[in-house]
Amino acid sequence: MRFALPPVYPITDKGMARRSSHLAIVRELVRGGAELVQVRDKSTPVGELAADLCRCAEFADRHRVRLMVNDRCDLALLCGAAGVHLGQDDLPAWPARSILGRHKIIGLSTHTLRQVRRSEAWPVDYIGFGPVYATASKENPSAVVGIRGLERACRESARPVVAIGGIGMENIGEVLAAGAASAAVISALMKAPDLARRMERLLAKARGK
């Protein structure tokens, strides 16, 4: 399943954004023009997270926005999200596809060209690649791949590539020019005092305005 990725792919972080729920973040991002949002949460108790995700999915559906869930196929199914984004240490892509069915979106994080090549045989719709630049959004990030590494990954992947890691206003144009279909943004969005306004500005920058 090929689908068009928006140029900016926001990923939520409640702690960084200082918001009480992912729904509060998703609302602001959508007001700023987001068309696809990934909810990432490693610490909220699962019952509380499930309820928040269900509210996010309902809101996203009403506004024709695709909601992605990080890691958890079960929660993606429960809330009716558009799909799931998997890491290298999460459930493998084939079992995830069996669980989710053929209509859900599956994204996969990759950090090396070897992982990019291996993913070609897997039932995923896009790959994330990075970190392109140094990032503070993960406690133990993988090695920085750089803009040249991103260019190579984009050339070698038959699927759309989402660049991730240290991306903000100053370099989003560079990663899209390198061949990425989209740029995942966490810190540069979540730390902004006005999420909607920052989302608008990132989209404008990504579109060369």
Phi, psi and omega per residue, in radians:
M1 nan 1.966 3.063
R2 -1.620 2.463 3.108
F3 -2.580 2.765 -3.101
A4 -1.501 2.171 3.056
L5 -1.554 2.438 3.024
P6 -1.237 2.758 -3.079
P7 -1.158 -0.429 3.118
V8 -2.087 2.217 -3.081
Y9 -2.077 1.620 -3.103
P10 -1.323 2.504 3.086
I11 -2.156 2.256 -3.028
T12 -1.404 2.662 3.012
D13 -2.657 1.849 -3.058
K14 -1.083 -0.750 -3.112
G15 -1.109 -0.791 -3.127
M16 -1.159 -0.676 -3.109
A17 -1.413 -0.231 -3.087
R18 0.968 0.827 3.067
R19 -2.056 2.638 -3.068
S20 -1.407 -0.285 -3.112
S21 -2.612 2.774 3.039
H22 -1.228 -0.533 3.108
L23 -1.027 -0.724 3.120
A24 -1.046 -0.690 3.131
I25 -1.217 -0.816 -3.108
V26 -1.047 -0.722 3.115
R27 -1.009 -0.798 -3.124
E28 -1.176 -0.714 3.141
L29 -1.113 -0.735 3.131
V30 -1.150 -0.671 3.070
R31 -1.047 -0.519 3.118
G32 -1.521 0.010 3.053
G33 1.897 0.093 3.138
A34 -1.102 2.421 3.128
E35 -1.987 -0.264 -3.118
L36 -2.578 2.207 -3.092
V37 -2.328 2.346 3.046
Q38 -1.825 2.267 3.046
V39 -1.651 2.100 3.123
R40 -2.113 2.230 -3.082
D41 -2.726 2.035 -3.111
K42 -1.809 -0.063 -2.948
S43 -2.215 -0.398 -3.109
T44 -1.208 2.375 3.077
P45 -0.912 2.483 -2.938
V46 -1.069 -0.635 3.128
G47 -1.127 -0.756 3.108
E48 -1.161 -0.713 3.126
L49 -1.134 -0.737 3.138
A50 -1.040 -0.769 3.140
A51 -1.115 -0.727 3.120
D52 -1.116 -0.753 3.141
L53 -1.109 -0.692 3.112
C54 -1.092 -0.695 3.081
R55 -1.167 -0.684 3.099
C56 -1.092 -0.777 -3.106
A57 -1.132 -0.697 3.102
E58 -1.106 -0.784 3.121
F59 -1.115 -0.786 -3.130
A60 -1.071 -0.728 3.141
D61 -1.100 -0.721 3.140
R62 -1.115 -0.523 -3.086
H63 -1.823 0.200 3.098
R64 0.989 0.754 3.093
V65 -1.960 2.437 3.122
R66 -1.541 2.248 3.141
L67 -1.853 2.209 3.093
M68 -1.920 2.516 3.111
V69 -1.939 2.292 3.123
N70 -1.341 2.248 2.984
D71 1.322 -0.796 -2.816
R72 -1.728 1.755 3.077
C73 -1.108 -0.653 -3.120
D74 -1.093 -0.745 -3.137
L75 -1.262 -0.579 3.086
A76 -1.092 -0.743 3.110
L77 -1.192 -0.760 -3.102
L78 -1.003 -0.787 -3.045
C79 -1.609 -0.111 -3.140
G80 1.329 0.572 3.116
A81 -1.187 2.872 3.125
A82 -1.213 -0.469 -3.126
G83 3.064 -2.883 -3.052
V84 -2.368 2.597 3.026
H85 -1.994 2.162 -3.046
L86 -1.855 2.526 2.996
G87 -1.662 3.041 -3.125
Q88 -1.114 -0.449 -3.102
D89 -1.800 0.152 3.111
D90 -1.558 -3.018 3.064
L91 -0.953 2.291 -3.141
P92 -1.059 2.789 -3.015
A93 -1.112 -0.679 -3.103
W94 -1.134 -0.876 3.056
P95 -1.055 -0.644 3.120
A96 -1.075 -0.740 3.125
R97 -1.131 -0.673 3.105
S98 -1.076 -0.687 -3.136
I99 -1.256 -0.772 -2.993
L100 -1.489 -0.417 -3.076
G101 1.531 3.029 -2.981
R102 -1.407 -0.214 -3.058
H103 -1.620 -0.234 3.133
K104 -1.438 2.655 3.105
I105 -1.490 2.364 3.026
I106 -2.168 2.169 3.026
G107 -1.922 2.697 -3.101
L108 -2.386 2.259 3.061
S109 -1.342 2.347 3.023
T110 -2.287 2.642 -3.067
H111 -2.269 -0.129 3.130
T112 -2.426 2.807 3.100
L113 -1.147 -0.539 3.077
R114 -1.082 -0.748 3.095
Q115 -1.156 -0.629 3.078
V116 -1.062 -0.819 -3.121
R117 -1.125 -0.721 3.131
R118 -1.105 -0.618 -3.074
S119 -1.185 -0.278 -3.123
E120 -1.074 -0.476 -3.118
A121 -1.578 0.023 -3.034
W122 -1.838 2.700 -3.071
P123 -1.458 1.131 3.107
V124 -2.024 2.730 -3.057
D125 -1.710 -0.443 3.054
Y126 -2.710 2.848 3.039
I127 -2.124 2.551 2.931
G128 -1.631 2.554 3.128
F129 -2.435 2.256 -3.141
G130 2.846 -2.955 0.116
P131 -1.311 2.325 3.122
V132 -1.236 -0.710 3.089
Y133 -2.185 2.959 3.092
A134 -1.046 2.439 -3.074
T135 -2.283 2.582 3.107
A136 -1.899 0.083 -3.051
S137 -1.523 -0.090 3.083
K138 -2.229 2.515 -3.108
E139 -1.227 -0.693 -3.130
N140 -2.251 1.285 -3.071
P141 -1.206 2.707 3.031
S142 -1.240 2.978 -3.137
A143 -1.102 2.470 3.113
V144 -1.098 2.283 -3.106
V145 -1.600 -0.423 3.138
G146 1.333 2.959 -3.091
I147 -1.209 -0.559 3.110
R148 -1.201 -0.707 3.074
G149 -1.077 -0.695 3.095
L150 -1.097 -0.756 3.121
E151 -1.015 -0.758 3.136
R152 -1.132 -0.751 3.130
A153 -1.073 -0.713 3.130
C154 -1.145 -0.631 3.105
R155 -1.212 -0.642 -3.033
E156 -1.498 -0.381 -3.081
S157 -1.508 2.319 3.046
A158 -1.438 -0.175 -3.118
R159 -1.863 2.793 3.077
P160 -1.034 2.491 -3.131
V161 -1.938 2.264 3.029
V162 -1.795 2.009 3.091
A163 -1.301 2.498 -3.141
I164 -2.550 2.629 3.048
G165 1.920 1.798 3.046
G166 1.222 0.418 -3.061
I167 -1.638 2.323 3.131
G168 -2.646 -2.824 -3.076
M169 -1.006 -0.647 -3.003
E170 -1.331 -0.319 -3.049
N171 -2.342 0.071 -3.106
I172 -1.113 -0.630 3.098
G173 -1.102 -0.652 -3.124
E174 -1.138 -0.740 -3.098
V175 -1.252 -0.588 3.089
L176 -1.241 -0.631 3.081
A177 -1.157 -0.441 3.131
A178 -1.318 -0.143 3.084
G179 2.061 -0.103 3.126
A180 -1.147 2.442 3.099
A181 -1.337 -0.439 -3.076
S182 -2.740 2.799 3.108
A183 -2.135 2.081 3.067
A184 -1.366 2.327 -3.098
V185 -2.258 2.251 3.114
I186 -2.088 -1.380 -3.024
S187 -0.987 -0.787 -3.077
A188 -1.104 -0.357 3.057
L189 -1.675 -0.898 -2.999
M190 -1.140 -0.454 -3.134
K191 -1.559 -0.045 -3.139
A192 -1.302 2.432 3.102
P193 -1.149 -0.490 3.120
D194 -2.167 1.706 -3.074
L195 -1.096 -0.727 -3.106
A196 -1.095 -0.784 -3.130
R197 -1.153 -0.718 3.115
R198 -1.142 -0.666 3.091
M199 -1.073 -0.773 3.110
E200 -1.028 -0.790 -3.103
R201 -1.164 -0.684 3.105
L202 -1.131 -0.729 3.103
L203 -1.092 -0.761 3.118
A204 -1.072 -0.756 3.126
K205 -1.108 -0.753 -3.138
A206 -1.114 -0.541 -3.126
R207 -1.622 0.125 3.055
G208 1.316 0.463 -3.129
K209 -1.755 nan nan
